[in-house]
Amino acid sequence: MKYLETKHERNSAKITTLIVIILVLLCFVVGQDYKEEPEEYGVAINFGNASAVNDSVEPDSFEEFEETESESEEIESEDNVEEDNVEEEIEAATEELEAAEAAAEEAAAEEAAAEQEAAEAAAAEAAAAEEAAAAEKILAQQAEEALKIKNEKEAKEAKERLEKLEKEAKEKAEKAAAAKKAAEAKAKADREAKEAKARAVAEAKKAEADRIAKAKAAKAKADAAAKKAAAAAAAKKKSQGSGEVSFALIENVPIYPGCEGGDNNAKKKCMNEKIKKFLGENFNKSLASDLGLSGIQKMGVSFKINQTGNVVGIRVKAPDPKLAEEAKRVANLLPKMKPGMQQGKPVTVRYFLPLNVKAD
């Protein structure tokens, strides 16, 4: 805490100090031995220690009484002097007190004036502060309004920029979409053109291949026909010279017993079936299993039917010689047939039949 900061506090401290000094002086001047004289006595006489006085004791002589009286007078004069000094000190203290009171009143007046001035200054300061606060408030409002206007302006500008950017982005996106669509359309057109070209090339190649294939087929057919004609001519020529004709080129095939009806092709078919059946029924099927073979065993049997209708010149191709021997044995059992005829004359006919035997 802070003290004696104002003038009033300092003056109050001075007055208090002065009063304390006066009281201390009074305490020193007026002691316990001093007593006021009773009103019934004319003069105040101090005989020393009051407790030692005895009314019944009288002085021994007149000299002692005089000495005592003179001492009393001296003491009285001294007391008078002291009383005068005390009165002077009291008057001085009173004057000082009055002066101090006057000074205190003056100080109080000055302090009041100072306080009034301070109050006026405080009021002026408060008014100035209020004016400053009002000015600051106005400035703050103006600044707030300006900031608000600035923010609104910036927000508007930002919004306009954002709208502009969105518009540009939208335009770019539309352009990109259009470009992408055009690129896709171009790619599609290129793809379709390539596919059409590939199809055309493929069709052209196919047409060329078909033409070549047809030409080759026609040529092969013509070659086969020519070969067949040449073979027929050669066989005919050979048959005319040697008297043998293949079963495929014979004009009238040999007739197996029971195949007399029908044309030449029907007779061929009937002969093939009859011979195949005969060989299958008479072949020893357990032979292949006995030989340790399994599955179907493929063989080829060829022989000739001579001009008298007998089977001669039997040949067999088989996976095992014993199978070949069995096939020859069965072929020798074939019945006699009516010989084949070529240009009205009996001829020897060459015959071939594939034979498959399944092992039991």
C-alpha positions as CSV (number, residue, x, y, z in Angstrom):
1,M,0.0,0.0,0.0
2,K,1.1,3.6,-0.6
3,Y,0.8,6.4,1.9
4,L,1.3,10.2,2.0
5,E,0.6,10.5,-1.7
6,T,-1.8,13.4,-1.5
7,K,-1.3,16.8,0.1
8,H,-4.1,16.3,2.5
9,E,-2.5,13.1,3.8
10,R,0.8,14.9,4.3
11,N,-0.8,17.8,6.2
12,S,-2.8,15.4,8.4
13,A,0.5,13.6,9.2
14,K,2.2,16.9,10.2
15,I,-0.7,17.9,12.5
16,T,-0.8,14.5,14.2
17,T,3.0,14.6,14.8
18,L,2.8,18.1,16.3
19,I,0.0,17.0,18.7
20,V,2.0,14.0,19.8
21,I,5.0,16.3,20.6
22,I,2.9,18.6,22.7
23,L,1.4,15.8,24.7
24,V,4.9,14.4,25.3
25,L,6.1,17.8,26.6
26,L,3.2,18.1,28.9
27,C,3.9,14.7,30.3
28,F,7.5,15.7,31.1
29,V,6.5,19.1,32.6
30,V,3.6,18.0,34.8
31,G,5.0,15.0,36.9
32,Q,3.6,13.0,39.8
33,D,5.2,15.2,42.4
34,Y,3.4,18.3,41.3
35,K,0.0,18.9,42.8
36,E,-2.3,21.8,42.6
37,E,-2.7,23.9,45.7
38,P,-6.0,23.6,47.5
39,E,-8.2,26.6,47.2
40,E,-8.3,27.3,50.9
41,Y,-4.6,28.0,51.1
42,G,-3.3,31.3,49.9
43,V,0.0,30.0,48.9
44,A,1.1,26.6,47.7
45,I,4.0,25.4,49.8
46,N,5.8,22.2,49.1
47,F,7.4,20.7,52.2
48,G,9.0,17.9,50.3
49,N,7.6,14.4,50.7
50,A,4.1,14.6,51.9
51,S,4.2,11.1,53.3
52,A,7.0,12.1,55.7
53,V,5.2,15.1,57.2
54,N,4.0,14.7,60.8
55,D,1.6,17.4,62.2
56,S,2.5,16.6,65.7
57,V,6.2,17.2,65.3
58,E,7.4,20.7,65.8
59,P,10.7,22.2,65.0
60,D,13.4,22.1,67.6
61,S,14.4,25.7,67.4
62,F,13.7,29.0,65.7
63,E,16.8,28.7,63.5
64,E,15.6,25.5,62.1
65,F,12.3,27.1,61.5
66,E,13.9,29.9,59.6
67,E,16.0,27.6,57.6
68,T,13.0,25.6,56.8
69,E,11.1,28.8,55.9
70,S,13.9,30.0,53.6
71,E,14.1,26.7,51.9
72,S,10.4,26.8,51.4
73,E,10.6,30.2,49.9
74,E,13.3,29.1,47.5
75,I,11.3,26.1,46.6
76,E,8.3,28.2,46.1
77,S,10.2,30.6,43.9
78,E,11.5,27.8,41.9
79,D,8.0,26.4,41.6
80,N,6.8,29.8,40.5
81,V,9.5,30.0,37.8
82,E,8.6,26.5,36.7
83,E,4.9,27.4,36.6
84,D,5.7,30.4,34.5
85,N,7.8,28.4,32.1
86,V,5.0,25.8,31.9
87,E,2.5,28.5,31.2
88,E,4.7,30.0,28.5
89,E,5.3,26.6,27.0
90,I,1.5,25.9,27.2
91,E,0.8,29.3,25.5
92,A,3.5,28.5,23.0
93,A,2.1,25.1,22.4
94,T,-1.4,26.6,22.2
95,E,-0.2,29.1,19.7
96,E,1.6,26.4,17.8
97,L,-1.6,24.3,18.0
98,E,-3.7,27.2,16.8
99,A,-1.1,27.8,14.0
100,A,-1.2,24.1,13.2
101,E,-5.0,24.2,13.2
102,A,-4.9,27.2,11.0
103,A,-2.3,25.5,8.8
104,A,-4.5,22.4,8.9
105,E,-7.5,24.4,8.0
106,E,-5.5,26.1,5.3
107,A,-4.2,22.7,4.2
108,A,-7.7,21.3,4.3
109,A,-8.9,24.2,2.3
110,E,-6.1,23.8,-0.1
111,E,-6.7,20.0,-0.1
112,A,-10.4,20.7,-0.7
113,A,-9.5,23.0,-3.5
114,A,-7.0,20.5,-4.8
115,E,-9.7,17.8,-4.5
116,Q,-12.1,20.0,-6.3
117,E,-9.5,20.7,-8.9
118,A,-8.8,17.0,-9.0
119,A,-12.5,16.2,-9.2
120,E,-12.8,18.8,-12.0
121,A,-9.8,17.3,-13.7
122,A,-11.2,13.8,-13.2
123,A,-14.5,15.0,-14.5
124,A,-12.7,16.6,-17.5
125,E,-10.6,13.5,-17.8
126,A,-13.7,11.3,-17.6
127,A,-15.4,13.5,-20.2
128,A,-12.4,13.3,-22.3
129,A,-12.3,9.6,-21.8
130,E,-16.0,9.4,-22.7
131,E,-15.3,11.5,-25.7
132,A,-12.3,9.3,-26.6
133,A,-14.4,6.2,-26.0
134,A,-17.1,7.6,-28.1
135,A,-14.6,8.5,-30.7
136,E,-13.0,5.1,-30.5
137,K,-16.5,3.5,-30.7
138,I,-17.2,5.6,-33.7
139,L,-13.9,4.7,-35.2
140,A,-14.5,1.0,-34.3
141,Q,-17.9,1.1,-35.9
142,Q,-16.4,2.9,-39.0
143,A,-13.6,0.3,-39.1
144,E,-16.1,-2.5,-38.7
145,E,-18.3,-1.1,-41.4
146,A,-15.3,-0.6,-43.6
147,L,-14.1,-4.2,-42.9
148,K,-17.6,-5.4,-43.5
149,I,-17.8,-3.5,-46.8
150,K,-14.3,-4.8,-47.6
151,N,-15.2,-8.4,-46.7
152,E,-18.4,-8.1,-48.8
153,K,-16.5,-6.7,-51.7
154,E,-13.8,-9.4,-51.3
155,A,-16.5,-12.1,-51.0
156,K,-18.2,-10.7,-54.1
157,E,-15.0,-10.7,-56.0
158,A,-14.1,-14.2,-54.7
159,K,-17.6,-15.4,-55.8
160,E,-17.2,-13.8,-59.2
161,R,-13.7,-15.4,-59.5
162,L,-15.2,-18.8,-58.4
163,E,-18.0,-18.5,-60.9
164,K,-15.6,-17.5,-63.6
165,L,-13.3,-20.5,-62.7
166,E,-16.4,-22.8,-62.6
167,K,-17.5,-21.5,-66.0
168,E,-14.0,-22.0,-67.5
169,A,-13.8,-25.4,-66.0
170,K,-17.2,-26.3,-67.4
171,E,-16.2,-25.0,-70.8
172,K,-13.0,-27.0,-70.6
173,A,-14.9,-30.1,-69.5
174,E,-17.4,-29.6,-72.4
175,K,-14.5,-29.1,-74.9
176,A,-12.7,-32.1,-73.5
177,A,-15.9,-34.2,-73.7
178,A,-16.5,-33.0,-77.2
179,A,-12.9,-33.8,-78.1
180,K,-13.2,-37.2,-76.4
181,K,-16.4,-37.8,-78.3
182,A,-14.9,-36.8,-81.6
183,A,-11.8,-38.9,-80.8
184,E,-14.1,-41.9,-80.0
185,A,-16.1,-41.3,-83.1
186,K,-12.9,-41.1,-85.2
187,A,-11.5,-44.2,-83.5
188,K,-14.8,-46.0,-84.1
189,A,-14.8,-44.9,-87.7
190,D,-11.2,-46.0,-88.1
191,R,-12.0,-49.3,-86.4
192,E,-15.0,-49.8,-88.6
193,A,-13.0,-48.9,-91.7
194,K,-10.2,-51.3,-90.6
195,E,-12.8,-54.0,-90.0
196,A,-14.5,-53.3,-93.3
197,K,-11.1,-53.4,-95.0
198,A,-10.2,-56.6,-93.2
199,R,-13.5,-58.1,-94.1
200,A,-13.1,-57.1,-97.7
201,V,-9.6,-58.5,-97.7
202,A,-10.8,-61.7,-95.9
203,E,-13.7,-62.0,-98.4
204,A,-11.3,-61.4,-101.3
205,K,-8.9,-64.0,-99.9
206,K,-11.8,-66.4,-99.2
207,A,-13.1,-65.9,-102.7
208,E,-9.7,-66.4,-104.2
209,A,-9.2,-69.4,-102.0
210,D,-12.6,-70.8,-103.0
211,R,-11.7,-70.1,-106.6
212,I,-8.4,-71.8,-106.2
213,A,-10.0,-74.6,-104.3
214,K,-12.7,-75.0,-106.9
215,A,-10.1,-74.9,-109.7
216,K,-8.0,-77.4,-107.8
217,A,-11.0,-79.6,-107.2
218,A,-12.0,-79.3,-110.8
219,K,-8.5,-80.1,-111.9
220,A,-8.3,-83.0,-109.4
221,K,-11.6,-84.3,-110.6
222,A,-10.5,-84.0,-114.2
223,D,-7.2,-85.6,-113.4
224,A,-9.0,-88.3,-111.5
225,A,-11.4,-88.8,-114.3
226,A,-8.5,-88.9,-116.7
227,K,-6.6,-91.2,-114.5
228,K,-9.6,-93.4,-114.1
229,A,-10.2,-93.4,-117.8
230,A,-6.5,-94.1,-118.4
231,A,-6.6,-96.9,-115.8
232,A,-9.8,-98.3,-117.3
233,A,-8.2,-98.2,-120.7
234,A,-5.1,-99.7,-119.4
235,A,-7.0,-102.4,-117.5
236,K,-9.1,-103.0,-120.5
237,K,-6.1,-103.2,-122.6
238,K,-4.4,-105.4,-120.0
239,S,-7.4,-107.6,-119.6
240,Q,-7.6,-108.0,-123.3
241,G,-4.0,-109.0,-123.3
242,S,-3.7,-111.0,-120.0
243,G,-7.4,-111.8,-119.2
244,E,-7.4,-110.1,-115.7
245,V,-9.6,-107.2,-114.6
246,S,-9.9,-105.5,-111.2
247,F,-13.2,-105.9,-109.2
248,A,-13.8,-102.1,-109.5
249,L,-13.6,-102.0,-113.3
250,I,-15.2,-105.3,-114.3
251,E,-18.2,-105.0,-116.6
252,N,-20.0,-108.0,-115.1
253,V,-18.7,-108.9,-111.6
254,P,-18.4,-112.5,-110.5
255,I,-21.6,-113.8,-108.9
256,Y,-21.4,-115.1,-105.4
257,P,-24.0,-117.8,-104.7
258,G,-27.1,-116.1,-103.6
259,C,-26.3,-112.7,-105.3
260,E,-27.7,-113.4,-108.7
261,G,-30.4,-110.6,-108.6
262,G,-29.9,-106.9,-109.3
263,D,-27.5,-104.8,-111.4
264,N,-23.8,-104.9,-111.4
265,N,-23.4,-102.6,-108.3
266,A,-26.0,-104.6,-106.3
267,K,-24.1,-107.8,-107.1
268,K,-20.8,-106.2,-106.0
269,K,-22.4,-105.1,-102.7
270,C,-23.9,-108.5,-102.1
271,M,-20.6,-110.3,-102.9
272,N,-18.7,-108.1,-100.5
273,E,-21.2,-108.7,-97.7
274,K,-21.3,-112.5,-98.3
275,I,-17.5,-112.9,-98.4
276,K,-17.1,-110.7,-95.2
277,K,-19.7,-112.7,-93.4
278,F,-18.2,-116.0,-94.5
279,L,-14.7,-115.0,-93.4
280,G,-16.0,-113.7,-90.0
281,E,-18.0,-116.8,-89.3
282,N,-15.2,-119.3,-90.2
283,F,-12.2,-117.4,-88.7
284,N,-10.8,-118.7,-85.4
285,K,-11.4,-115.7,-83.2
286,S,-9.6,-117.1,-80.2
287,L,-6.4,-117.3,-82.1
288,A,-5.5,-113.6,-81.5
289,S,-6.0,-114.0,-77.8
290,D,-3.9,-117.2,-77.8
291,L,-1.2,-115.3,-79.5
292,G,-1.2,-112.7,-76.7
293,L,-2.8,-110.0,-78.9
294,S,-5.5,-107.7,-77.7
295,G,-8.0,-105.4,-79.3
296,I,-8.9,-105.3,-83.0
297,Q,-6.3,-106.9,-85.4
298,K,-6.5,-105.3,-88.9
299,M,-5.6,-107.5,-91.9
300,G,-5.9,-107.3,-95.7
301,V,-7.0,-110.2,-97.8
302,S,-6.6,-110.3,-101.6
303,F,-7.2,-113.1,-104.1
304,K,-8.3,-113.8,-107.7
305,I,-11.4,-115.3,-109.1
306,N,-10.3,-117.1,-112.2
307,Q,-12.2,-117.7,-115.4
308,T,-13.7,-120.8,-114.0
309,G,-15.0,-119.0,-110.8
310,N,-12.5,-120.6,-108.3
311,V,-10.5,-118.6,-105.7
312,V,-6.8,-118.6,-106.4
313,G,-3.6,-116.6,-105.6
314,I,-4.6,-115.8,-102.0
315,R,-2.4,-113.1,-100.2
316,V,-2.8,-111.8,-96.6
317,K,-1.2,-109.0,-94.7
318,A,-1.6,-109.5,-90.9
319,P,0.3,-108.4,-87.7
320,D,1.1,-112.1,-87.0
321,P,2.0,-114.9,-89.5
322,K,-0.4,-117.3,-87.8
323,L,-3.3,-114.9,-88.4
324,A,-2.3,-114.7,-92.0
325,E,-2.3,-118.5,-92.3
326,E,-5.7,-118.6,-90.7
327,A,-7.0,-116.0,-93.1
328,K,-5.7,-118.0,-96.1
329,R,-7.3,-121.1,-94.7
330,V,-10.7,-119.4,-94.5
331,A,-10.3,-117.8,-98.0
332,N,-9.6,-121.2,-99.5
333,L,-13.0,-122.3,-98.1
334,L,-14.9,-119.8,-100.2
335,P,-17.4,-121.4,-102.6
336,K,-17.0,-121.5,-106.3
337,M,-18.5,-118.4,-108.1
338,K,-19.7,-117.6,-111.5
339,P,-16.8,-115.9,-113.2
340,G,-16.7,-112.3,-114.2
341,M,-17.4,-111.3,-117.8
342,Q,-15.6,-108.5,-119.8
343,Q,-16.9,-107.8,-123.3
344,G,-18.8,-111.1,-123.2
345,K,-15.8,-113.2,-122.3
346,P,-14.9,-114.8,-118.9
347,V,-11.9,-113.1,-117.3
348,T,-9.9,-113.4,-114.0
349,V,-11.0,-110.8,-111.5
350,R,-8.7,-109.3,-108.8
351,Y,-10.5,-108.9,-105.4
352,F,-9.3,-107.2,-102.2
353,L,-11.2,-107.1,-98.8
354,P,-10.0,-105.6,-95.5
355,L,-10.6,-107.9,-92.5
356,N,-10.7,-106.9,-88.8
357,V,-10.5,-109.5,-86.1
358,K,-11.2,-108.7,-82.5
359,A,-9.3,-110.7,-79.9
360,D,-11.5,-112.4,-77.3
